Amino acid sequence: MKTGVVIDTGPLVAAFDRGDERWSETIEQLKAIRSPMFTCEAVLAETWYLLRNYPPGWEKVENWIESGILQVSFSLATQRERTFALLRKFRDLPMSLADACLVSMIEQGIGSRIFTFDRHFQIYRHSGRRVVPLLEA
C-alpha cells in the first residue's frame, strides 16, 4: 500500500497558477507532502483544460510528471468495472469520472488520502461505507 497523497484537479490548478485564489494555501500544503503524489488521466485532462490559457502551467505539470513528483497511477482499462459502479452509485451528486477514478485509487491502496477542495468527497464512500480519507486543506 502506498502512503502518498492522491491529488485532485483543484489543488493542481492552484499549484500551477499563482493567480489562483488558493495558490498560497496549496503551496503550504504541498510543502508538507512527501513525493510522489498520485493522480489519474481524467484529473490531468481537467487540469490541462482549466490551464488552457496559462501555458506555463502546462509546462509545470509536464515537469512534475517527468521528475516523478506526480505519478499517473490509474488505469481505467483495468479498473473500469469498479469506476463505473461508483459513477452509478453517486450519479445523483453527480460524481465526475475524475472523482470516481480518485476514489477507486484509494480503494486500490494507491495513496492514503485525497488532496481536494471539493466538498462532495465528504459524501462519497469507498469499499462499502468507508469515508474517503481527505487531506485537510
PyMOL commands that place a pseudoatom at each C-alpha (Angstrom):
pseudoatom trace, name=CA, resn=MET, resi=1, chain=A, elem=C, hetatm=0, pos=[0.000, 0.000, 0.000]
pseudoatom trace, name=CA, resn=LYS, resi=2, chain=A, elem=C, hetatm=0, pos=[1.292, 3.427, -0.932]
pseudoatom trace, name=CA, resn=THR, resi=3, chain=A, elem=C, hetatm=0, pos=[1.007, 6.112, 1.707]
pseudoatom trace, name=CA, resn=GLY, resi=4, chain=A, elem=C, hetatm=0, pos=[1.295, 9.148, -0.524]
pseudoatom trace, name=CA, resn=VAL, resi=5, chain=A, elem=C, hetatm=0, pos=[-1.358, 11.642, -1.466]
pseudoatom trace, name=CA, resn=VAL, resi=6, chain=A, elem=C, hetatm=0, pos=[-3.763, 11.347, -4.373]
pseudoatom trace, name=CA, resn=ILE, resi=7, chain=A, elem=C, hetatm=0, pos=[-4.260, 14.818, -5.837]
pseudoatom trace, name=CA, resn=ASP, resi=8, chain=A, elem=C, hetatm=0, pos=[-7.360, 16.256, -7.485]
pseudoatom trace, name=CA, resn=THR, resi=9, chain=A, elem=C, hetatm=0, pos=[-7.742, 18.944, -10.150]
pseudoatom trace, name=CA, resn=GLY, resi=10, chain=A, elem=C, hetatm=0, pos=[-8.328, 21.940, -7.861]
pseudoatom trace, name=CA, resn=PRO, resi=11, chain=A, elem=C, hetatm=0, pos=[-5.039, 21.742, -5.959]
pseudoatom trace, name=CA, resn=LEU, resi=12, chain=A, elem=C, hetatm=0, pos=[-3.105, 21.016, -9.169]
pseudoatom trace, name=CA, resn=VAL, resi=13, chain=A, elem=C, hetatm=0, pos=[-4.512, 24.079, -10.900]
pseudoatom trace, name=CA, resn=ALA, resi=14, chain=A, elem=C, hetatm=0, pos=[-3.905, 26.207, -7.808]
pseudoatom trace, name=CA, resn=ALA, resi=15, chain=A, elem=C, hetatm=0, pos=[-0.305, 24.976, -7.533]
pseudoatom trace, name=CA, resn=PHE, resi=16, chain=A, elem=C, hetatm=0, pos=[0.496, 25.885, -11.119]
pseudoatom trace, name=CA, resn=ASP, resi=17, chain=A, elem=C, hetatm=0, pos=[-1.321, 29.240, -11.344]
pseudoatom trace, name=CA, resn=ARG, resi=18, chain=A, elem=C, hetatm=0, pos=[-0.079, 31.930, -8.935]
pseudoatom trace, name=CA, resn=GLY, resi=19, chain=A, elem=C, hetatm=0, pos=[-3.213, 33.920, -9.784]
pseudoatom trace, name=CA, resn=ASP, resi=20, chain=A, elem=C, hetatm=0, pos=[-5.450, 31.251, -8.273]
pseudoatom trace, name=CA, resn=GLU, resi=21, chain=A, elem=C, hetatm=0, pos=[-7.115, 32.390, -5.038]
pseudoatom trace, name=CA, resn=ARG, resi=22, chain=A, elem=C, hetatm=0, pos=[-5.959, 29.187, -3.297]
pseudoatom trace, name=CA, resn=TRP, resi=23, chain=A, elem=C, hetatm=0, pos=[-2.367, 29.291, -4.548]
pseudoatom trace, name=CA, resn=SER, resi=24, chain=A, elem=C, hetatm=0, pos=[-0.811, 30.255, -1.200]
pseudoatom trace, name=CA, resn=GLU, resi=25, chain=A, elem=C, hetatm=0, pos=[-2.648, 27.660, 0.897]
pseudoatom trace, name=CA, resn=THR, resi=26, chain=A, elem=C, hetatm=0, pos=[-1.970, 24.994, -1.743]
pseudoatom trace, name=CA, resn=ILE, resi=27, chain=A, elem=C, hetatm=0, pos=[1.757, 25.703, -1.781]
pseudoatom trace, name=CA, resn=GLU, resi=28, chain=A, elem=C, hetatm=0, pos=[1.877, 25.480, 2.022]
pseudoatom trace, name=CA, resn=GLN, resi=29, chain=A, elem=C, hetatm=0, pos=[0.068, 22.145, 1.940]
pseudoatom trace, name=CA, resn=LEU, resi=30, chain=A, elem=C, hetatm=0, pos=[2.308, 20.792, -0.819]
pseudoatom trace, name=CA, resn=LYS, resi=31, chain=A, elem=C, hetatm=0, pos=[5.416, 21.604, 1.248]
pseudoatom trace, name=CA, resn=ALA, resi=32, chain=A, elem=C, hetatm=0, pos=[4.188, 19.109, 3.856]
pseudoatom trace, name=CA, resn=ILE, resi=33, chain=A, elem=C, hetatm=0, pos=[3.546, 16.331, 1.323]
pseudoatom trace, name=CA, resn=ARG, resi=34, chain=A, elem=C, hetatm=0, pos=[6.308, 13.876, 0.562]
pseudoatom trace, name=CA, resn=SER, resi=35, chain=A, elem=C, hetatm=0, pos=[6.698, 13.000, -3.098]
pseudoatom trace, name=CA, resn=PRO, resi=36, chain=A, elem=C, hetatm=0, pos=[5.448, 11.322, -5.076]
pseudoatom trace, name=CA, resn=MET, resi=37, chain=A, elem=C, hetatm=0, pos=[1.830, 12.324, -5.395]
pseudoatom trace, name=CA, resn=PHE, resi=38, chain=A, elem=C, hetatm=0, pos=[-0.579, 10.235, -7.448]
pseudoatom trace, name=CA, resn=THR, resi=39, chain=A, elem=C, hetatm=0, pos=[-3.315, 11.148, -9.896]
pseudoatom trace, name=CA, resn=CYS, resi=40, chain=A, elem=C, hetatm=0, pos=[-5.209, 9.853, -12.900]
pseudoatom trace, name=CA, resn=GLU, resi=41, chain=A, elem=C, hetatm=0, pos=[-5.514, 10.878, -16.530]
pseudoatom trace, name=CA, resn=ALA, resi=42, chain=A, elem=C, hetatm=0, pos=[-9.036, 12.258, -16.001]
pseudoatom trace, name=CA, resn=VAL, resi=43, chain=A, elem=C, hetatm=0, pos=[-7.654, 14.735, -13.450]
pseudoatom trace, name=CA, resn=LEU, resi=44, chain=A, elem=C, hetatm=0, pos=[-4.879, 15.669, -15.850]
pseudoatom trace, name=CA, resn=ALA, resi=45, chain=A, elem=C, hetatm=0, pos=[-7.429, 16.302, -18.620]
pseudoatom trace, name=CA, resn=GLU, resi=46, chain=A, elem=C, hetatm=0, pos=[-9.413, 18.616, -16.341]
pseudoatom trace, name=CA, resn=THR, resi=47, chain=A, elem=C, hetatm=0, pos=[-6.214, 20.355, -15.219]
pseudoatom trace, name=CA, resn=TRP, resi=48, chain=A, elem=C, hetatm=0, pos=[-4.995, 20.925, -18.774]
pseudoatom trace, name=CA, resn=TYR, resi=49, chain=A, elem=C, hetatm=0, pos=[-8.399, 22.306, -19.728]
pseudoatom trace, name=CA, resn=LEU, resi=50, chain=A, elem=C, hetatm=0, pos=[-8.510, 24.732, -16.801]
pseudoatom trace, name=CA, resn=LEU, resi=51, chain=A, elem=C, hetatm=0, pos=[-4.931, 25.857, -17.533]
pseudoatom trace, name=CA, resn=ARG, resi=52, chain=A, elem=C, hetatm=0, pos=[-5.643, 26.198, -21.275]
pseudoatom trace, name=CA, resn=ASN, resi=53, chain=A, elem=C, hetatm=0, pos=[-4.905, 29.941, -21.199]
pseudoatom trace, name=CA, resn=TYR, resi=54, chain=A, elem=C, hetatm=0, pos=[-1.848, 29.555, -18.989]
pseudoatom trace, name=CA, resn=PRO, resi=55, chain=A, elem=C, hetatm=0, pos=[0.891, 27.633, -20.878]
pseudoatom trace, name=CA, resn=PRO, resi=56, chain=A, elem=C, hetatm=0, pos=[3.453, 27.935, -18.035]
pseudoatom trace, name=CA, resn=GLY, resi=57, chain=A, elem=C, hetatm=0, pos=[1.071, 25.761, -16.018]
pseudoatom trace, name=CA, resn=TRP, resi=58, chain=A, elem=C, hetatm=0, pos=[1.186, 23.078, -18.691]
pseudoatom trace, name=CA, resn=GLU, resi=59, chain=A, elem=C, hetatm=0, pos=[4.979, 23.078, -18.515]
pseudoatom trace, name=CA, resn=LYS, resi=60, chain=A, elem=C, hetatm=0, pos=[4.899, 22.680, -14.741]
pseudoatom trace, name=CA, resn=VAL, resi=61, chain=A, elem=C, hetatm=0, pos=[2.510, 19.721, -14.995]
pseudoatom trace, name=CA, resn=GLU, resi=62, chain=A, elem=C, hetatm=0, pos=[4.813, 18.098, -17.538]
pseudoatom trace, name=CA, resn=ASN, resi=63, chain=A, elem=C, hetatm=0, pos=[7.872, 18.750, -15.356]
pseudoatom trace, name=CA, resn=TRP, resi=64, chain=A, elem=C, hetatm=0, pos=[6.204, 17.223, -12.295]
pseudoatom trace, name=CA, resn=ILE, resi=65, chain=A, elem=C, hetatm=0, pos=[5.338, 14.096, -14.261]
pseudoatom trace, name=CA, resn=GLU, resi=66, chain=A, elem=C, hetatm=0, pos=[8.796, 13.795, -15.837]
pseudoatom trace, name=CA, resn=SER, resi=67, chain=A, elem=C, hetatm=0, pos=[10.545, 14.282, -12.486]
pseudoatom trace, name=CA, resn=GLY, resi=68, chain=A, elem=C, hetatm=0, pos=[8.311, 11.766, -10.691]
pseudoatom trace, name=CA, resn=ILE, resi=69, chain=A, elem=C, hetatm=0, pos=[6.762, 14.294, -8.293]
pseudoatom trace, name=CA, resn=LEU, resi=70, chain=A, elem=C, hetatm=0, pos=[3.411, 13.421, -9.858]
pseudoatom trace, name=CA, resn=GLN, resi=71, chain=A, elem=C, hetatm=0, pos=[2.704, 9.873, -10.958]
pseudoatom trace, name=CA, resn=VAL, resi=72, chain=A, elem=C, hetatm=0, pos=[-0.184, 8.788, -13.145]
pseudoatom trace, name=CA, resn=SER, resi=73, chain=A, elem=C, hetatm=0, pos=[-1.145, 5.637, -11.254]
pseudoatom trace, name=CA, resn=PHE, resi=74, chain=A, elem=C, hetatm=0, pos=[-4.516, 4.573, -12.544]
pseudoatom trace, name=CA, resn=SER, resi=75, chain=A, elem=C, hetatm=0, pos=[-5.788, 2.570, -15.499]
pseudoatom trace, name=CA, resn=LEU, resi=76, chain=A, elem=C, hetatm=0, pos=[-9.435, 2.892, -16.432]
pseudoatom trace, name=CA, resn=ALA, resi=77, chain=A, elem=C, hetatm=0, pos=[-8.946, -0.144, -18.658]
pseudoatom trace, name=CA, resn=THR, resi=78, chain=A, elem=C, hetatm=0, pos=[-8.245, -2.350, -15.637]
pseudoatom trace, name=CA, resn=GLN, resi=79, chain=A, elem=C, hetatm=0, pos=[-10.492, -0.526, -13.137]
pseudoatom trace, name=CA, resn=ARG, resi=80, chain=A, elem=C, hetatm=0, pos=[-13.430, 0.127, -15.470]
pseudoatom trace, name=CA, resn=GLU, resi=81, chain=A, elem=C, hetatm=0, pos=[-15.966, -2.039, -13.654]
pseudoatom trace, name=CA, resn=ARG, resi=82, chain=A, elem=C, hetatm=0, pos=[-15.393, -0.501, -10.209]
pseudoatom trace, name=CA, resn=THR, resi=83, chain=A, elem=C, hetatm=0, pos=[-15.098, 3.060, -11.550]
pseudoatom trace, name=CA, resn=PHE, resi=84, chain=A, elem=C, hetatm=0, pos=[-18.387, 2.839, -13.443]
pseudoatom trace, name=CA, resn=ALA, resi=85, chain=A, elem=C, hetatm=0, pos=[-20.052, 1.275, -10.389]
pseudoatom trace, name=CA, resn=LEU, resi=86, chain=A, elem=C, hetatm=0, pos=[-19.002, 4.339, -8.381]
pseudoatom trace, name=CA, resn=LEU, resi=87, chain=A, elem=C, hetatm=0, pos=[-20.353, 6.636, -11.102]
pseudoatom trace, name=CA, resn=ARG, resi=88, chain=A, elem=C, hetatm=0, pos=[-23.702, 4.837, -10.976]
pseudoatom trace, name=CA, resn=LYS, resi=89, chain=A, elem=C, hetatm=0, pos=[-23.817, 4.843, -7.170]
pseudoatom trace, name=CA, resn=PHE, resi=90, chain=A, elem=C, hetatm=0, pos=[-23.174, 8.590, -6.891]
pseudoatom trace, name=CA, resn=ARG, resi=91, chain=A, elem=C, hetatm=0, pos=[-24.884, 9.779, -10.086]
pseudoatom trace, name=CA, resn=ASP, resi=92, chain=A, elem=C, hetatm=0, pos=[-27.284, 11.976, -8.135]
pseudoatom trace, name=CA, resn=LEU, resi=93, chain=A, elem=C, hetatm=0, pos=[-24.457, 14.172, -6.809]
pseudoatom trace, name=CA, resn=PRO, resi=94, chain=A, elem=C, hetatm=0, pos=[-23.158, 13.939, -9.676]
pseudoatom trace, name=CA, resn=MET, resi=95, chain=A, elem=C, hetatm=0, pos=[-19.767, 12.274, -9.486]
pseudoatom trace, name=CA, resn=SER, resi=96, chain=A, elem=C, hetatm=0, pos=[-17.310, 13.082, -12.278]
pseudoatom trace, name=CA, resn=LEU, resi=97, chain=A, elem=C, hetatm=0, pos=[-15.133, 10.493, -13.965]
pseudoatom trace, name=CA, resn=ALA, resi=98, chain=A, elem=C, hetatm=0, pos=[-12.097, 12.080, -12.313]
pseudoatom trace, name=CA, resn=ASP, resi=99, chain=A, elem=C, hetatm=0, pos=[-13.711, 11.784, -8.864]
pseudoatom trace, name=CA, resn=ALA, resi=100, chain=A, elem=C, hetatm=0, pos=[-14.604, 8.134, -9.475]
pseudoatom trace, name=CA, resn=CYS, resi=101, chain=A, elem=C, hetatm=0, pos=[-11.045, 7.380, -10.552]
pseudoatom trace, name=CA, resn=LEU, resi=102, chain=A, elem=C, hetatm=0, pos=[-9.620, 9.024, -7.413]
pseudoatom trace, name=CA, resn=VAL, resi=103, chain=A, elem=C, hetatm=0, pos=[-11.970, 7.101, -5.110]
pseudoatom trace, name=CA, resn=SER, resi=104, chain=A, elem=C, hetatm=0, pos=[-11.061, 3.904, -6.962]
pseudoatom trace, name=CA, resn=MET, resi=105, chain=A, elem=C, hetatm=0, pos=[-7.374, 4.710, -6.451]
pseudoatom trace, name=CA, resn=ILE, resi=106, chain=A, elem=C, hetatm=0, pos=[-7.937, 4.962, -2.686]
pseudoatom trace, name=CA, resn=GLU, resi=107, chain=A, elem=C, hetatm=0, pos=[-9.711, 1.578, -2.763]
pseudoatom trace, name=CA, resn=GLN, resi=108, chain=A, elem=C, hetatm=0, pos=[-6.714, 0.077, -4.554]
pseudoatom trace, name=CA, resn=GLY, resi=109, chain=A, elem=C, hetatm=0, pos=[-4.296, 1.456, -1.953]
pseudoatom trace, name=CA, resn=ILE, resi=110, chain=A, elem=C, hetatm=0, pos=[-2.743, 3.977, -4.336]
pseudoatom trace, name=CA, resn=GLY, resi=111, chain=A, elem=C, hetatm=0, pos=[-2.245, 6.727, -1.804]
pseudoatom trace, name=CA, resn=SER, resi=112, chain=A, elem=C, hetatm=0, pos=[-3.802, 7.106, 1.602]
pseudoatom trace, name=CA, resn=ARG, resi=113, chain=A, elem=C, hetatm=0, pos=[-5.618, 10.449, 1.304]
pseudoatom trace, name=CA, resn=ILE, resi=114, chain=A, elem=C, hetatm=0, pos=[-7.048, 12.714, -1.379]
pseudoatom trace, name=CA, resn=PHE, resi=115, chain=A, elem=C, hetatm=0, pos=[-5.979, 16.363, -1.611]
pseudoatom trace, name=CA, resn=THR, resi=116, chain=A, elem=C, hetatm=0, pos=[-9.055, 18.126, -2.952]
pseudoatom trace, name=CA, resn=PHE, resi=117, chain=A, elem=C, hetatm=0, pos=[-11.076, 21.297, -2.478]
pseudoatom trace, name=CA, resn=ASP, resi=118, chain=A, elem=C, hetatm=0, pos=[-14.303, 19.570, -3.478]
pseudoatom trace, name=CA, resn=ARG, resi=119, chain=A, elem=C, hetatm=0, pos=[-16.705, 19.104, -0.569]
pseudoatom trace, name=CA, resn=HIS, resi=120, chain=A, elem=C, hetatm=0, pos=[-18.625, 16.277, -2.239]
pseudoatom trace, name=CA, resn=PHE, resi=121, chain=A, elem=C, hetatm=0, pos=[-15.737, 13.934, -1.407]
pseudoatom trace, name=CA, resn=GLN, resi=122, chain=A, elem=C, hetatm=0, pos=[-17.117, 14.057, 2.158]
pseudoatom trace, name=CA, resn=ILE, resi=123, chain=A, elem=C, hetatm=0, pos=[-20.271, 12.355, 0.841]
pseudoatom trace, name=CA, resn=TYR, resi=124, chain=A, elem=C, hetatm=0, pos=[-18.548, 9.681, -1.253]
pseudoatom trace, name=CA, resn=ARG, resi=125, chain=A, elem=C, hetatm=0, pos=[-17.846, 6.309, 0.302]
pseudoatom trace, name=CA, resn=HIS, resi=126, chain=A, elem=C, hetatm=0, pos=[-15.396, 3.626, -0.741]
pseudoatom trace, name=CA, resn=SER, resi=127, chain=A, elem=C, hetatm=0, pos=[-15.174, -0.100, -0.146]
pseudoatom trace, name=CA, resn=GLY, resi=128, chain=A, elem=C, hetatm=0, pos=[-18.755, -0.155, 1.058]
pseudoatom trace, name=CA, resn=ARG, resi=129, chain=A, elem=C, hetatm=0, pos=[-19.387, 2.527, 3.647]
pseudoatom trace, name=CA, resn=ARG, resi=130, chain=A, elem=C, hetatm=0, pos=[-15.885, 3.756, 4.401]
pseudoatom trace, name=CA, resn=VAL, resi=131, chain=A, elem=C, hetatm=0, pos=[-15.322, 7.515, 4.433]
pseudoatom trace, name=CA, resn=VAL, resi=132, chain=A, elem=C, hetatm=0, pos=[-12.879, 8.710, 1.774]
pseudoatom trace, name=CA, resn=PRO, resi=133, chain=A, elem=C, hetatm=0, pos=[-9.805, 9.967, 3.652]
pseudoatom trace, name=CA, resn=LEU, resi=134, chain=A, elem=C, hetatm=0, pos=[-9.031, 13.566, 2.782]
pseudoatom trace, name=CA, resn=LEU, resi=135, chain=A, elem=C, hetatm=0, pos=[-6.012, 15.766, 3.274]
pseudoatom trace, name=CA, resn=GLU, resi=136, chain=A, elem=C, hetatm=0, pos=[-7.210, 18.750, 5.253]
pseudoatom trace, name=CA, resn=ALA, resi=137, chain=A, elem=C, hetatm=0, pos=[-6.694, 21.949, 3.274]
for i in range(1, 137): cmd.bond("trace and resi %d" % i, "trace and resi %d" % (i + 1))
show_as sticks, trace
zoom trace
